[in-house]
């Protein structure tokens, strides 16, 4: 009898071992505690071995040009969150079922070598919010062309040069347990040269997107987001002649980033109105009583010609216009004087922008609604009396590093870089400073200036009696 039991256990162990070994490309779905069923849709052509996460498994034949529904009913409600896993080789499409009960709460590992389409947009309580490690990781899907997801906590796409379609949204019920928005702060779409369709809504944590080099976009909507930096965005209408629908409403982009209409295209949609709060001045652009609005000081038409809006400063409390003798300005960089404060220790300012190329209807949705900045508090104690001696111009992107060495110069103050003087990394005789503006000002008793001229587009020097 013992021999029979031992043999039986060995056979069971062998079967389980073979099953585990059969899943070489796992696709994992997380099912919530208390679930009585799970359903989803798969497309492609494959014999799929599925482990249902309750101790049962089965093999299902998938043969669908579109998708077919896969369903499992649990004998008893799940006692804890469980993982459904199946062999993904041969699977080309994954989709949530419209007949689902909302039992899916995320995905785990998605190693799907043949997957073309990942679609999960539940309207019945299902979500991706509780995906493993807080991320929907699709980097192991080398053939992926279509991504449509809702309520994802973070997204990792990987490099898929054939990617054509991206759609990302969140549940409109923000108090729903299913609700999640991406924690990603940037999304580099320049890696996907075949990209045609982008529709992203309500992802406010994404502050930067990169569209450099894209030429096949025909549909682009990025609505109610928080974009503050759009690399390559201004060229999107120039480089994508098939683009007929463009909507980036609800943004906080500088005027210099906005894409003008292509006069040769008849648009079915063209909208880039600001968020109701208007333009938000980046914190790094405010140093003492110096405010850098250089990226709001130029608009570009389709031919690339610059137009310069009028920037008006007001006292945010009284609405009184600030006279221009209380500040100096150069190419959108404002330096406020002590006279601004009179007998006050601080003052709250707000900028209003009167566009020179775009219309207020395009920027705010109405000719009677002005485009404003957020409010900025300046303190008299921050007044710096030093004169700006050097202004360096660069086309390096914000966040890049510029190499400078000022030798034994005294009393140096740098504006437009993140680090204080001589606090950057030191490399090959120069300090590396992280730029926060494409216009860098330097003041002090400057005795030496050593920089990489290839990083600059212009340099303005004045009043440097001790320069060696």
C-alpha positions in Angstrom: 0.0 0.0 0.0 2.8 2.4 0.9 4.4 1.7 -2.4 1.2 2.5 -4.3 0.8 5.8 -2.4 4.4 6.7 -2.9 4.1 6.0 -6.6 0.9 8.0 -6.8 2.5 11.0 -5.1 5.5 10.8 -7.4 3.2 10.8 -10.5 1.3 13.8 -9.2 4.6 15.6 -8.5 5.8 14.8 -11.9 2.6 16.0 -13.5 2.8 19.3 -11.6 6.4 19.7 -12.5 5.7 19.1 -16.2 2.9 21.7 -16.0 5.2 24.2 -14.4 7.8 23.6 -17.0 5.3 23.9 -19.8 4.8 27.7 -19.1 8.0 29.1 -20.6 6.4 32.5 -21.4 4.1 33.3 -18.5 1.2 35.7 -18.8 0.0 36.4 -15.2 -3.4 37.9 -14.3 -4.1 38.9 -10.7 -7.6 38.0 -9.4 -9.0 39.5 -6.3 -9.9 37.8 -3.0 -13.6 36.7 -2.9 -13.8 36.3 -6.7 -16.2 33.6 -7.9 -15.1 33.7 -11.6 -12.6 35.2 -13.9 -13.0 36.0 -17.6 -10.9 37.6 -20.3 -10.4 37.3 -24.1 -7.5 35.9 -26.1 -6.7 36.0 -29.8 -4.2 34.1 -31.9 -3.6 30.5 -32.5 -2.3 28.4 -29.7 -2.8 25.5 -27.3 -2.9 27.4 -24.0 -2.1 25.7 -20.7 -3.8 27.8 -18.0 -3.2 27.6 -14.2 -6.4 29.1 -12.6 -4.7 29.9 -9.3 -7.1 27.6 -7.3 -5.2 24.4 -7.7 -6.9 23.6 -11.1 -5.6 23.9 -14.5 -6.7 23.1 -18.1 -5.6 23.4 -21.7 -7.7 25.6 -24.0 -7.4 25.8 -27.8 -7.3 29.4 -28.9 -8.1 29.9 -32.6 -9.4 33.4 -33.2 -8.6 36.1 -35.7 -10.1 38.6 -33.2 -10.6 37.3 -29.7 -12.5 34.5 -27.9 -13.7 34.6 -24.3 -11.9 32.5 -21.7 -13.9 31.9 -18.5 -13.4 30.0 -15.3 -15.8 29.6 -12.3 -14.2 28.9 -8.9 -15.7 26.2 -6.8 -15.6 28.5 -3.8 -14.8 32.2 -3.5 -11.0 32.8 -3.5 -9.6 33.1 0.0 -6.9 35.6 -1.1 -5.7 37.4 -4.2 -4.6 34.7 -6.6 -2.6 34.6 -9.9 -3.9 33.1 -13.1 -1.0 32.2 -15.4 -0.9 30.7 -18.9 1.6 30.1 -21.6 1.6 33.2 -23.8 3.5 31.8 -26.9 1.2 32.1 -29.9 -1.1 34.6 -28.2 -1.5 37.8 -30.3 -4.2 39.6 -28.4 -5.3 40.1 -24.8 -8.5 41.9 -23.9 -10.8 42.3 -20.9 -14.2 40.6 -21.4 -17.2 42.9 -21.5 -19.0 40.1 -19.6 -16.5 40.2 -16.7 -17.5 40.6 -13.1 -14.6 42.9 -12.2 -12.5 40.2 -10.6 -9.2 41.2 -12.3 -7.2 43.7 -10.3 -3.9 43.7 -12.2 -1.3 41.8 -14.1 2.0 40.2 -13.1 4.7 39.1 -15.5 3.7 39.5 -19.2 6.2 37.6 -21.3 4.4 37.4 -24.5 6.7 37.0 -27.6 3.9 37.1 -30.1 1.5 39.7 -28.5 0.3 42.4 -30.9 -2.4 44.0 -28.8 -2.9 44.6 -25.0 -6.3 46.0 -24.3 -7.7 46.4 -20.7 -10.3 49.0 -20.2 -12.8 47.7 -17.6 -16.1 49.4 -16.9 -17.3 46.8 -14.4 -14.8 47.4 -11.6 -11.8 45.5 -13.0 -8.5 47.4 -12.8 -4.8 47.2 -13.4 -4.2 49.3 -10.2 -2.8 46.3 -8.2 -0.3 45.0 -10.8 2.8 43.4 -9.5 5.4 45.9 -8.1 2.9 48.7 -9.1 3.7 48.5 -12.8 2.2 47.2 -16.0 5.4 45.9 -17.6 5.0 45.2 -21.3 8.7 45.4 -22.1 8.8 41.6 -22.8 6.3 41.9 -25.7 8.7 42.6 -28.7 5.9 42.6 -31.4 3.5 44.8 -29.5 1.6 47.3 -31.8 -1.5 48.3 -29.7 -1.7 49.4 -26.1 -5.0 50.5 -24.5 -5.1 50.5 -20.7 -7.1 52.0 -17.9 -6.3 52.5 -14.2 -2.6 51.6 -14.4 -0.3 52.6 -11.6 2.8 52.9 -13.8 3.6 51.8 -17.4 6.8 50.3 -18.7 6.6 49.9 -22.5 10.2 49.0 -23.5 11.5 49.5 -27.0 9.0 48.3 -29.6 9.8 50.2 -32.9 6.6 48.8 -34.5 4.2 50.3 -31.8 1.4 52.1 -33.6 -1.3 52.8 -31.0 -1.3 54.1 -27.4 -4.4 54.8 -25.3 -4.3 55.5 -21.6 -7.1 56.7 -19.3 -8.4 56.4 -15.8 -11.7 55.6 -14.2 -13.9 58.7 -14.1 -14.9 57.8 -10.6 -11.9 58.9 -8.6 -13.3 57.4 -5.4 -13.5 54.0 -7.0 -11.2 51.2 -5.6 -10.3 50.6 -9.3 -9.0 54.1 -9.8 -5.3 54.7 -10.6 -3.3 57.1 -12.7 0.2 56.6 -14.0 3.0 57.6 -11.6 5.3 58.1 -14.7 6.7 61.6 -14.8 7.7 61.4 -18.4 6.9 59.4 -21.5 9.4 59.2 -24.4 7.4 58.4 -27.5 10.3 59.2 -29.9 11.3 55.6 -29.5 8.3 54.4 -31.6 8.8 55.7 -35.2 5.7 53.9 -36.5 3.4 55.5 -33.9 0.1 56.7 -35.5 -2.4 57.1 -32.7 -2.1 58.6 -29.2 -5.0 59.3 -26.8 -4.1 60.0 -23.2 -6.5 61.6 -20.7 -6.2 62.6 -17.0 -2.6 61.5 -16.4 -1.5 64.6 -14.5 1.8 63.2 -13.2 3.3 63.0 -16.7 5.1 66.4 -17.0 7.3 65.7 -20.1 6.7 64.0 -23.4 9.1 63.5 -26.3 7.8 63.4 -29.8 11.1 64.0 -31.6 11.3 62.5 -35.1 7.7 61.1 -35.3 6.3 61.4 -38.8 3.3 59.0 -39.0 1.0 60.5 -36.4 -2.6 60.9 -37.6 -4.4 61.2 -34.3 -3.0 62.9 -31.2 -5.1 63.7 -28.1 -3.5 64.5 -24.7 -6.3 65.9 -22.6 -6.6 67.2 -19.0 -3.0 66.3 -18.2 -0.2 68.1 -16.6 2.4 68.4 -19.4 4.9 71.2 -18.8 7.6 70.2 -21.4 6.8 68.9 -24.9 10.0 68.0 -26.6 9.3 68.0 -30.4 5.7 69.0 -29.9 6.0 72.2 -31.9 7.1 70.3 -34.9 4.3 67.7 -34.8 2.2 69.6 -37.4 5.2 70.2 -39.6 6.4 66.6 -39.6 3.1 64.7 -39.7 1.2 65.7 -42.8 -1.5 63.0 -42.0 -2.3 64.5 -38.6 -6.0 65.6 -38.8 -6.9 65.5 -35.1 -4.8 67.3 -32.6 -6.0 68.0 -29.0 -3.6 68.8 -26.1 -6.1 70.7 -24.0 -5.6 71.2 -20.3 -1.8 71.5 -20.5 0.7 73.9 -18.9 3.1 74.2 -21.8 5.1 77.3 -22.7 4.0 79.2 -25.7 7.2 78.4 -27.5 6.2 74.7 -27.5 2.8 75.0 -29.1 2.3 73.6 -32.6 0.8 76.0 -35.2 -1.6 74.7 -37.8 -0.4 73.3 -41.0 -2.1 75.5 -43.6 -2.2 72.6 -46.1 -4.2 70.4 -43.7 -8.0 70.5 -43.0 -8.3 69.6 -39.4 -11.2 67.7 -37.9 -10.0 68.7 -34.5 -7.4 71.3 -33.4 -7.4 72.3 -29.7 -4.6 73.3 -27.3 -6.3 75.4 -24.7 -4.5 75.8 -21.4 -5.6 74.3 -18.1 -8.0 76.7 -16.3 -5.2 77.8 -14.0 -3.1 78.9 -17.0 0.6 78.7 -17.3 2.5 77.4 -14.3 6.0 78.9 -14.0 8.5 76.1 -13.1 9.9 76.6 -9.6 13.5 76.4 -11.0 12.7 79.5 -13.1 12.3 81.6 -10.0 15.6 82.5 -8.3 15.3 85.3 -5.8 13.7 88.2 -7.6 14.6 86.9 -11.0 11.9 85.1 -13.0 12.7 83.4 -16.3 9.8 83.5 -18.8 12.0 83.1 -21.8 10.0 80.2 -23.1 6.8 82.3 -22.9 8.4 85.1 -24.7 8.2 83.6 -28.2 5.5 82.0 -30.3 6.3 80.4 -33.7 4.2 80.2 -36.8 4.2 77.3 -39.2 7.2 78.7 -41.2 9.2 78.9 -38.0 9.1 82.7 -37.8 9.1 84.0 -34.2 6.4 86.3 -32.7 6.7 87.9 -29.3 3.8 88.3 -27.0 3.4 91.1 -24.6 4.0 90.1 -20.9 2.3 92.3 -18.3 3.0 91.9 -14.6 0.3 92.8 -12.0 0.0 92.9 -8.3 -2.0 89.7 -7.8 -3.9 91.2 -4.8 -4.7 94.7 -6.1 -4.7 93.9 -9.9 -2.5 97.0 -10.4 -0.1 96.8 -13.3 3.6 96.8 -12.3 5.4 99.7 -14.0 8.3 98.7 -16.1 10.7 100.9 -14.1 10.4 98.3 -11.3 12.2 95.6 -13.3 14.6 94.9 -16.1 13.9 92.4 -18.8 15.9 90.7 -21.5 14.5 88.1 -23.8 11.8 87.1 -21.3 14.0 87.1 -18.2 12.7 89.6 -15.6 14.8 91.0 -12.7 12.7 92.9 -10.2 14.2 95.9 -8.4 14.0 97.0 -4.8 11.6 99.8 -5.8 8.9 97.2 -6.5 8.5 96.6 -2.8 8.2 100.2 -1.5 7.5 99.6 2.3 6.5 96.0 1.8 8.6 92.9 2.7 7.0 90.8 0.0 4.7 91.1 -3.0 2.6 88.6 -4.9 2.8 88.9 -8.7 1.0 87.4 -11.6 1.9 87.6 -15.3 -0.6 88.1 -18.1 0.3 87.1 -21.7 -1.1 88.9 -24.7 -0.3 86.6 -27.6 1.2 87.9 -30.9 0.5 84.9 -33.1 -2.0 82.5 -31.5 -5.4 83.9 -30.5 -6.9 83.9 -27.0 -9.7 81.7 -28.3 -7.0 79.1 -29.1 -5.2 79.5 -25.8 -8.0 79.9 -23.3 -11.2 79.1 -25.3 -12.5 82.7 -25.2 -11.4 86.1 -26.5 -12.4 87.6 -23.1 -10.4 85.1 -20.9 -6.8 86.2 -20.5 -3.9 83.8 -20.4 -2.3 84.1 -16.9 0.5 82.6 -14.9 0.3 81.2 -11.4 0.9 83.6 -8.6 4.5 84.2 -7.5 5.6 85.6 -4.1 8.8 87.7 -4.2 10.6 88.8 -1.0 12.5 92.0 -0.6 15.2 90.1 1.4 16.0 88.2 -1.8 17.1 91.3 -3.7 20.5 90.8 -5.2 22.3 94.0 -6.1 24.9 92.4 -8.3 25.0 93.2 -12.0 24.7 90.5 -14.5 28.1 90.3 -16.3 27.7 87.3 -18.6 24.7 85.8 -20.4 25.2 82.5 -22.1 22.6 81.1 -24.6 22.3 77.4 -25.4 19.9 75.1 -27.2 20.7 72.2 -24.9 17.5 70.7 -23.4 16.5 71.5 -19.9 18.2 69.0 -17.6 21.3 68.7 -19.7 24.7 69.6 -18.3 26.9 72.5 -19.3 30.6 72.7 -18.6 32.0 76.0 -17.0 35.1 77.1 -15.2 35.4 80.6 -13.8 38.9 80.1 -12.2 39.4 82.2 -9.1 36.5 84.6 -9.7 34.9 86.0 -6.6 31.3 86.5 -5.5 29.9 84.5 -8.4 26.2 84.0 -8.6 24.8 81.7 -11.3 21.2 81.8 -12.5 19.7 79.3 -14.9 21.5 76.3 -13.5 20.5 74.0 -10.7 23.8 73.9 -8.7 25.4 76.8 -6.8 28.8 78.1 -8.0 31.4 75.3 -7.9 28.9 72.8 -6.6 28.5 70.8 -9.8 30.4 67.7 -10.7 34.1 68.5 -11.6 35.4 66.9 -14.8 38.4 67.7 -16.9 39.0 71.1 -15.4 35.4 72.3 -15.6 32.3 72.1 -13.3 29.2 70.5 -14.8 26.0 72.4 -14.1 22.5 71.1 -14.8 20.7 73.8 -16.8 17.2 74.9 -15.8 17.0 77.6 -18.5 18.4 78.0 -21.9 19.6 81.4 -20.8 22.3 81.4 -18.1 23.4 84.6 -16.3 26.6 85.0 -14.4 27.5 87.9 -12.1 30.4 88.7 -9.8 34.1 89.7 -10.1 34.9 87.5 -13.1 38.6 86.8 -13.7 38.3 83.8 -16.1 35.8 82.2 -18.3 36.4 78.7 -19.7 33.5 76.9 -21.4 32.7 74.5 -24.2 31.8 76.8 -27.1 30.0 74.0 -28.9 27.4 74.0 -26.2 26.5 77.6 -26.8 24.6 79.6 -29.4 25.6 83.0 -28.0 27.5 84.7 -25.3 27.1 88.3 -24.1 29.8 89.9 -21.9 29.9 93.3 -20.2 31.7 95.2 -17.5 34.5 92.7 -16.8 37.5 94.8 -15.8 39.4 91.9 -14.2 38.9 89.3 -16.9 42.2 87.8 -17.7 
